[in-house]
């Protein structure tokens, strides 16, 4: 969970997106996405796929299993 949280923050900043923009891309309210970055909630499989597509990385990378 900690790796996912850190990767979400890093990738969002790398892509120069706001939390609101990422939340909108996922179809979520901003507070819901913020809980992912704070480690208070875990994204569903559907949202993990959306995040991987948005940031052009694999789900394995998001979860800390691979570098690419």
C-alpha positions as CSV (number, residue, x, y, z in Angstrom):
1,X,0.0,0.0,0.0
2,X,2.8,2.4,0.8
3,X,4.5,1.8,-2.5
4,X,1.3,2.4,-4.4
5,X,0.7,5.6,-2.4
6,X,4.2,6.9,-3.2
7,X,3.9,5.9,-6.9
8,X,0.6,7.7,-7.3
9,X,2.0,10.9,-5.9
10,X,5.2,10.7,-7.9
11,X,3.5,9.9,-11.2
12,X,0.9,12.6,-10.7
13,X,3.6,15.2,-10.2
14,X,5.7,13.8,-13.1
15,X,2.7,14.2,-15.4
16,X,1.9,17.6,-13.9
17,X,-1.6,16.7,-13.0
18,X,-3.6,18.0,-10.0
19,X,-5.4,15.6,-7.7
20,X,-8.6,17.0,-9.1
21,X,-7.6,16.1,-12.7
22,X,-6.7,12.6,-11.7
23,X,-9.9,12.2,-9.8
24,X,-11.9,13.4,-12.8
25,X,-10.1,11.0,-15.1
26,X,-11.1,8.2,-12.7
27,X,-14.7,9.5,-12.4
28,X,-14.2,10.1,-8.7
29,X,-14.7,13.0,-6.4
30,X,-11.4,14.6,-5.4
31,X,-11.6,13.6,-1.7
32,X,-11.9,9.9,-2.8
33,X,-8.7,10.1,-4.8
34,X,-6.9,12.0,-2.0
35,X,-7.6,9.0,0.2
36,X,-5.6,6.8,-2.2
37,X,-2.6,9.2,-1.9
38,X,-3.0,9.4,1.8
39,X,-3.1,5.6,2.2
40,X,-6.6,5.7,3.7
41,X,-8.2,3.7,0.9
42,X,-7.2,1.3,-1.9
43,X,-8.3,1.7,-5.5
44,X,-10.6,-0.9,-7.0
45,X,-9.2,-3.1,-9.7
46,X,-11.1,-0.9,-12.2
47,X,-9.5,2.2,-10.9
48,X,-6.1,0.6,-10.8
49,X,-6.5,-0.1,-14.6
50,X,-7.5,3.5,-15.2
51,X,-4.6,4.8,-13.2
52,X,-2.1,2.5,-15.1
53,X,-3.6,3.7,-18.4
54,X,-3.5,7.4,-17.3
55,X,0.1,7.2,-16.3
56,X,1.1,4.8,-19.0
57,X,2.6,2.2,-16.6
58,X,1.7,-1.3,-15.6
59,X,-0.4,-2.2,-12.6
60,X,2.6,-4.2,-11.4
61,X,4.6,-1.0,-11.5
62,X,1.9,0.9,-9.6
63,X,2.0,-1.7,-6.9
64,X,5.8,-1.9,-6.7
65,X,6.3,-5.2,-8.4
66,X,8.3,-4.0,-11.4
67,X,10.2,-0.9,-12.5
68,X,8.5,-0.7,-15.9
